[in-house]
Amino acid sequence: MTEEDIRLLEPPKNYKKRKTVVDDYLNIICKILYDKIDSAVILSYVLRMSYDGNLKTLENYIPVFAKNNFNNAFHINWAYKTEYPKKLITV
């Protein structure tokens, strides 16, 4: 493009940031991810801090935030740990 073509372009639009229910907890999530604490602990802690939004929204948001900012990968069912008590015998 020439200098003239560039000047004729419209300036970029400034979009407002969309407010989400997770916005109030972003600093907490970021700090815990930075400290490399288990993701299930993050989920439990945010829920304990009186998060009142949808649980699935939070479960979807944490891995996306971790991947985009810290390049962390999560396994599929990261929020649910299936562990049986030691006294229970499974067949």
Short mmCIF file of the C-alpha atoms (twelve columns), coordinates in Angstrom:
data_MODEL
# 
_entry.id   MODEL 
# 
loop_
_atom_site.group_PDB 
_atom_site.id 
_atom_site.type_symbol 
_atom_site.label_atom_id 
_atom_site.label_alt_id 
_atom_site.label_comp_id 
_atom_site.label_asym_id 
_atom_site.label_seq_id 
_atom_site.Cartn_x 
_atom_site.Cartn_y 
_atom_site.Cartn_z 
_atom_site.pdbx_PDB_model_num 
ATOM 1  C CA . MET A 1  0.000   0.000   0.000  1 
ATOM 2  C CA . THR A 2  1.109   3.504   -0.644 1 
ATOM 3  C CA . GLU A 3  1.241   6.239   1.968  1 
ATOM 4  C CA . GLU A 4  -1.885  7.786   0.441  1 
ATOM 5  C CA . ASP A 5  -3.817  4.503   0.723  1 
ATOM 6  C CA . ILE A 6  -2.854  4.173   4.350  1 
ATOM 7  C CA . ARG A 7  -4.049  7.695   5.149  1 
ATOM 8  C CA . LEU A 8  -7.406  7.024   3.489  1 
ATOM 9  C CA . LEU A 9  -8.104  4.043   5.730  1 
ATOM 10 C CA . GLU A 10 -10.561 4.527   8.534  1 
ATOM 11 C CA . PRO A 11 -9.067  4.633   12.033 1 
ATOM 12 C CA . PRO A 12 -9.586  1.451   14.077 1 
ATOM 13 C CA . LYS A 13 -12.709 1.277   16.210 1 
ATOM 14 C CA . ASN A 14 -12.385 1.263   19.977 1 
ATOM 15 C CA . TYR A 15 -14.620 -1.460  21.296 1 
ATOM 16 C CA . LYS A 16 -15.722 -1.527  24.915 1 
ATOM 17 C CA . LYS A 17 -14.512 -4.488  26.921 1 
ATOM 18 C CA . ARG A 18 -17.342 -6.859  27.614 1 
ATOM 19 C CA . LYS A 19 -18.073 -7.356  31.318 1 
ATOM 20 C CA . THR A 20 -18.092 -10.994 32.425 1 
ATOM 21 C CA . VAL A 21 -18.821 -12.669 35.743 1 
ATOM 22 C CA . VAL A 22 -15.185 -13.824 35.926 1 
ATOM 23 C CA . ASP A 23 -13.717 -10.299 35.699 1 
ATOM 24 C CA . ASP A 24 -13.725 -9.825  39.478 1 
ATOM 25 C CA . TYR A 25 -11.573 -12.946 39.898 1 
ATOM 26 C CA . LEU A 26 -9.015  -12.415 37.117 1 
ATOM 27 C CA . ASN A 27 -6.263  -11.193 39.443 1 
ATOM 28 C CA . ILE A 28 -6.715  -14.179 41.731 1 
ATOM 29 C CA . ILE A 29 -6.694  -16.629 38.822 1 
ATOM 30 C CA . CYS A 30 -3.650  -14.962 37.297 1 
ATOM 31 C CA . LYS A 31 -1.633  -14.982 40.524 1 
ATOM 32 C CA . ILE A 32 -2.442  -18.610 41.278 1 
ATOM 33 C CA . LEU A 33 -1.574  -19.698 37.732 1 
ATOM 34 C CA . TYR A 34 1.681   -17.753 37.964 1 
ATOM 35 C CA . ASP A 35 2.540   -19.668 41.149 1 
ATOM 36 C CA . LYS A 36 1.880   -22.952 39.271 1 
ATOM 37 C CA . ILE A 37 -0.717  -24.171 41.731 1 
ATOM 38 C CA . ASP A 38 -3.005  -27.005 40.629 1 
ATOM 39 C CA . SER A 39 -5.916  -25.832 38.507 1 
ATOM 40 C CA . ALA A 40 -8.491  -27.692 40.603 1 
ATOM 41 C CA . VAL A 41 -7.323  -25.618 43.580 1 
ATOM 42 C CA . ILE A 42 -7.937  -22.459 41.538 1 
ATOM 43 C CA . LEU A 43 -11.473 -23.582 40.785 1 
ATOM 44 C CA . SER A 44 -12.152 -24.431 44.427 1 
ATOM 45 C CA . TYR A 45 -10.658 -21.173 45.675 1 
ATOM 46 C CA . VAL A 46 -12.659 -18.983 43.311 1 
ATOM 47 C CA . LEU A 47 -15.838 -20.829 44.249 1 
ATOM 48 C CA . ARG A 48 -14.968 -20.309 47.914 1 
ATOM 49 C CA . MET A 49 -14.473 -16.576 47.275 1 
ATOM 50 C CA . SER A 50 -18.251 -16.320 46.617 1 
ATOM 51 C CA . TYR A 51 -18.245 -16.726 42.840 1 
ATOM 52 C CA . ASP A 52 -21.916 -16.690 41.898 1 
ATOM 53 C CA . GLY A 53 -21.737 -17.277 38.154 1 
ATOM 54 C CA . ASN A 54 -22.186 -20.448 36.182 1 
ATOM 55 C CA . LEU A 55 -19.747 -23.218 37.141 1 
ATOM 56 C CA . LYS A 56 -19.247 -24.291 33.504 1 
ATOM 57 C CA . THR A 57 -18.284 -20.720 32.584 1 
ATOM 58 C CA . LEU A 58 -15.545 -20.737 35.193 1 
ATOM 59 C CA . GLU A 59 -14.402 -24.233 34.184 1 
ATOM 60 C CA . ASN A 60 -14.104 -23.107 30.563 1 
ATOM 61 C CA . TYR A 61 -12.480 -19.780 31.372 1 
ATOM 62 C CA . ILE A 62 -9.565  -21.013 33.502 1 
ATOM 63 C CA . PRO A 63 -7.960  -23.253 30.815 1 
ATOM 64 C CA . VAL A 64 -8.378  -20.610 28.120 1 
ATOM 65 C CA . PHE A 65 -6.835  -17.938 30.345 1 
ATOM 66 C CA . ALA A 66 -3.981  -20.280 31.292 1 
ATOM 67 C CA . LYS A 67 -3.269  -21.241 27.688 1 
ATOM 68 C CA . ASN A 68 -3.345  -17.671 26.373 1 
ATOM 69 C CA . ASN A 69 -1.250  -16.150 29.155 1 
ATOM 70 C CA . PHE A 70 0.956   -18.923 30.520 1 
ATOM 71 C CA . ASN A 71 0.975   -21.491 27.697 1 
ATOM 72 C CA . ASN A 72 -0.383  -24.144 30.092 1 
ATOM 73 C CA . ALA A 73 -2.258  -27.113 28.691 1 
ATOM 74 C CA . PHE A 74 -5.037  -28.847 30.594 1 
ATOM 75 C CA . HIS A 75 -6.335  -32.374 30.193 1 
ATOM 76 C CA . ILE A 76 -9.977  -32.834 29.244 1 
ATOM 77 C CA . ASN A 77 -11.606 -33.352 32.658 1 
ATOM 78 C CA . TRP A 78 -9.158  -31.268 34.645 1 
ATOM 79 C CA . ALA A 79 -11.764 -30.037 37.138 1 
ATOM 80 C CA . TYR A 80 -12.925 -33.477 38.190 1 
ATOM 81 C CA . LYS A 81 -10.582 -35.847 39.920 1 
ATOM 82 C CA . THR A 82 -11.920 -39.352 40.312 1 
ATOM 83 C CA . GLU A 83 -10.222 -40.935 43.252 1 
ATOM 84 C CA . TYR A 84 -11.657 -43.676 45.391 1 
ATOM 85 C CA . PRO A 85 -11.013 -44.021 49.121 1 
ATOM 86 C CA . LYS A 86 -8.178  -46.410 49.960 1 
ATOM 87 C CA . LYS A 87 -10.512 -48.702 51.931 1 
ATOM 88 C CA . LEU A 88 -12.813 -49.186 48.947 1 
ATOM 89 C CA . ILE A 89 -12.087 -52.202 46.756 1 
ATOM 90 C CA . THR A 90 -13.026 -51.706 43.140 1 
ATOM 91 C CA . VAL A 91 -13.741 -54.581 40.778 1 
# 
